[in-house]
């Protein structure tokens, strides 16, 4: 990262995250005020990270790569957040840090501030942002004209009117998914054991997904805001793991049709954590039925 300043007074503009790793002073020659002076401050360039946002806590992001490595990256007011989309990647737009949702695939350029990696530029596809928002809000989308919403946890039926775009991008969008349904099961405070009702709902969700061609399951665990981040992260992972085990062992869901489960701690609450009723809604695991956009519709008559 470089900051350039011209004139007799050099301005140093750099946001420091966590403990400062360096400090410096710049002295300018005052004997020739008409002469242009160029000062350059260079930050150490960090690695480029590609992965999925696994968790977000204020000004920190946890990015999990395809190889399973998790890296913590800091964000600040200087971090650029950009979404891309449209034909040939056109249609770029700048967004705020609030757009960095859990589950969003991102590409992050970084620089090093001591032991801390700071994000200078974060990019993602606009379609990925829409998918992450649908998962967070627990929305179920359908992209077939005559499909009917069924089941207790189905919300909404929508037609995908972009047939030409879908055909053009079918092979290029293999990593994109359409959400076919969402089932939530709930937990007692501090626990990850499944209730009888939760077991019934999980097997019903597995049966529903099994009837959908090329479907996969994505399991995401959450907690309420009670307790520390470390405790809630571990508890959300335990809840997600218990659901995965039950789906595979008791509901006959095949492991190869399961995307990597994740725990999101107290992120993305669906209700107000200041009330007991709201906290009970946030202690949940979401089971998302997904179909790759590149395969959705294959096999339909």
Secondary structure, 3 states (H helix, E strand, C coil): CEEEEECCCCCCCCCCCCCCCCCCCCCCCCCCCCCCCEEEEECEECCCEEEEEEEEECCEEEEECCCCCEEEEECCCCCEEEEECCHHHCCCEEECHHHCCCCCEEEEEEEEECCEEEEEEEEEEHHHHHHHHHHHHCCCCCCCCCCCCCCCCCCCCCCCCCHHHHHHHCCCCCCCEEEEEEEEEECCCCCCCCCHHHHHHHHHHHHHHHCCCCEEEEEEECCCCCCCHHHHHHHHHHHHHHHHHHHHHCCCCCHHHECCCEECCCCCCCCCCCCHHHHHHHCEEEEEEEEECCCCCCCCC
